[in-house]
Amino acid sequence: MKNKKITLLIFILVVIVQFYVPLQMIFDQEDIMKTGTEFKFQTAPIDPYDPFRGKYITLFFKEREITVQNNHKWRSGETVFATLTTDKNGFAKVRSISKIRPKNNESYIKTKISLGYPNSKIIIDFPFNRYYLNEDIAQKAEKIYQEFSIKKKNETYALVSVKNGEAVLKDVRINEVSIKDLASKK
């Protein structure tokens, strides 16, 4: 009888943990989206033959390459903190990177170094390079994103909320219109 109670108690605890963990992840993401600082990350032209895999668009960003002092201390795969600012057009720019989490109230994201060059430049990987879509509009959105991102005159960007080093991709926009809305109209 005692073993059954212990087994039941352990089972209940496991069930609670299994619900708690994903719910906490969802709540954290929602909190970032609601209370985080929004940044517009300008996207770069993409390879027209491979932008879409499954139900998401692969995003490439113009602001990936960073000039640094003493390139020797940065290694590929290393976790860094990128402090953000906005330019005169309202797009996100990486002001600086550090191996230490910023302690002030600046907006920053936790990211990784993708590649380092000998000429004091590194490339960082943003943690929000995939935009997932409903499969009903995914194919339309793929074509729209390909068309608009290749043309220089269009303004394509990812709208991202940032809070305490975490980032959530909220939307992909083309000329201030959500790609979801554009795909739904076609």
C-alpha positions in Angstrom: 0.0 0.0 0.0 2.8 2.4 0.9 4.6 1.6 -2.4 1.4 2.5 -4.4 1.2 5.9 -2.6 4.8 6.7 -3.3 4.4 5.6 -7.0 1.3 7.7 -7.3 3.0 10.7 -5.7 6.0 10.3 -8.1 3.7 10.0 -11.1 1.8 13.2 -10.1 5.0 15.1 -9.7 6.3 14.0 -13.1 3.0 15.0 -14.7 3.2 18.4 -13.0 6.8 18.9 -14.2 5.8 17.9 -17.7 3.2 20.6 -17.8 5.1 23.2 -16.0 8.2 23.2 -18.2 6.5 23.9 -21.6 4.0 26.3 -20.0 6.8 28.3 -18.4 8.6 28.4 -21.8 5.4 29.7 -23.4 4.8 32.3 -20.7 8.5 33.5 -21.0 8.1 34.0 -24.8 4.8 35.8 -24.3 6.4 38.1 -21.7 9.2 39.0 -24.0 6.7 39.8 -26.8 4.6 42.0 -24.6 7.1 43.8 -22.5 10.4 43.5 -24.5 11.9 46.3 -26.6 11.0 46.0 -30.3 13.8 46.1 -32.9 13.6 46.0 -36.7 16.4 43.8 -38.1 16.9 44.5 -41.8 17.1 41.3 -43.8 19.6 40.7 -46.6 19.0 39.2 -50.0 18.7 35.4 -49.8 19.6 32.5 -52.0 16.5 32.2 -54.2 16.9 28.4 -54.4 17.0 27.6 -50.7 15.1 30.1 -48.5 12.4 27.9 -47.4 12.6 24.6 -45.6 9.5 23.0 -44.3 7.1 25.6 -42.8 9.5 28.4 -42.1 11.4 31.1 -44.0 15.2 31.2 -43.4 16.2 34.8 -42.7 19.6 36.4 -43.4 20.5 39.7 -41.8 22.5 42.7 -43.0 23.8 43.4 -39.5 25.7 40.1 -39.0 29.2 41.3 -39.6 30.8 43.1 -36.7 34.1 45.0 -36.5 36.0 44.1 -33.3 39.2 44.9 -31.5 41.7 42.1 -31.2 40.1 39.4 -33.3 42.3 36.7 -31.6 40.1 36.5 -28.5 36.9 35.6 -30.3 36.3 32.0 -31.3 33.6 30.4 -33.5 30.7 28.9 -31.5 31.5 31.1 -28.5 28.5 32.7 -26.7 28.6 36.5 -26.7 26.2 39.3 -25.8 25.4 41.8 -28.5 24.3 45.2 -27.3 21.7 46.8 -29.6 20.9 50.3 -30.8 18.9 51.7 -33.7 20.2 53.7 -36.6 18.6 56.9 -38.1 16.2 54.8 -40.1 14.9 52.8 -37.1 16.8 49.6 -37.9 18.7 47.6 -35.3 22.4 47.8 -35.2 24.9 45.9 -33.0 26.7 48.6 -31.1 29.2 46.2 -29.3 29.7 42.6 -28.3 31.0 41.2 -25.1 31.7 37.9 -23.4 30.1 39.3 -20.2 26.4 39.9 -19.9 25.7 43.7 -19.7 24.6 44.9 -16.3 22.9 48.2 -17.2 19.5 48.6 -18.8 20.7 48.4 -22.4 18.9 46.1 -24.8 21.1 43.1 -25.7 20.8 39.6 -27.1 22.6 36.4 -26.2 24.1 34.9 -29.4 27.0 32.9 -30.9 29.9 33.8 -33.1 29.6 32.0 -36.4 32.9 32.9 -38.0 35.9 35.2 -37.4 38.1 36.9 -40.0 41.7 37.9 -39.6 40.8 41.5 -40.5 39.1 42.2 -37.1 35.7 41.2 -38.3 33.4 38.5 -36.9 30.0 37.2 -38.0 27.4 36.4 -35.4 24.3 34.1 -35.7 21.1 35.7 -34.5 18.9 33.3 -32.6 15.9 34.3 -34.6 16.7 33.3 -38.2 13.7 31.2 -38.9 10.1 32.5 -39.2 7.5 29.7 -38.9 4.2 30.0 -40.7 0.9 28.2 -41.0 1.2 25.6 -43.7 -1.8 27.1 -45.5 0.0 30.3 -46.4 3.6 29.0 -46.3 4.1 28.5 -50.0 2.7 31.9 -50.9 4.8 33.6 -48.2 7.9 31.8 -49.6 7.3 33.3 -53.1 6.6 36.7 -51.8 9.7 36.8 -49.6 11.8 35.6 -52.5 10.5 38.3 -54.8 10.7 41.2 -52.4 14.0 40.3 -50.7 15.9 40.1 -54.0 14.7 43.5 -55.2 16.8 46.3 -53.7 14.0 48.9 -53.5 11.9 47.0 -51.0 12.3 47.2 -47.3 12.2 43.7 -45.7 12.9 43.3 -42.0 12.2 41.0 -39.0 10.4 42.6 -36.1 12.0 41.2 -32.9 11.2 41.8 -29.2 14.2 41.8 -26.9 14.3 41.5 -23.1 17.1 40.4 -20.8 19.2 38.9 -23.6 16.4 36.8 -25.0 14.7 37.6 -28.4 11.4 36.6 -30.0 10.8 37.0 -33.7 7.3 38.5 -33.9 6.9 39.1 -37.6 8.5 39.5 -41.0 7.5 42.7 -42.8 7.8 43.9 -46.3 7.4 47.6 -46.8 5.7 47.8 -43.3 3.2 45.1 -44.2 3.2 41.7 -42.5 4.2 38.8 -44.7 1.2 36.9 -43.3 -1.1 39.6 -44.6 0.5 39.7 -48.0 0.3 35.9 -48.3 -3.3 35.8 -47.2 -4.3 38.3 -49.9 -2.7 36.4 -52.8 
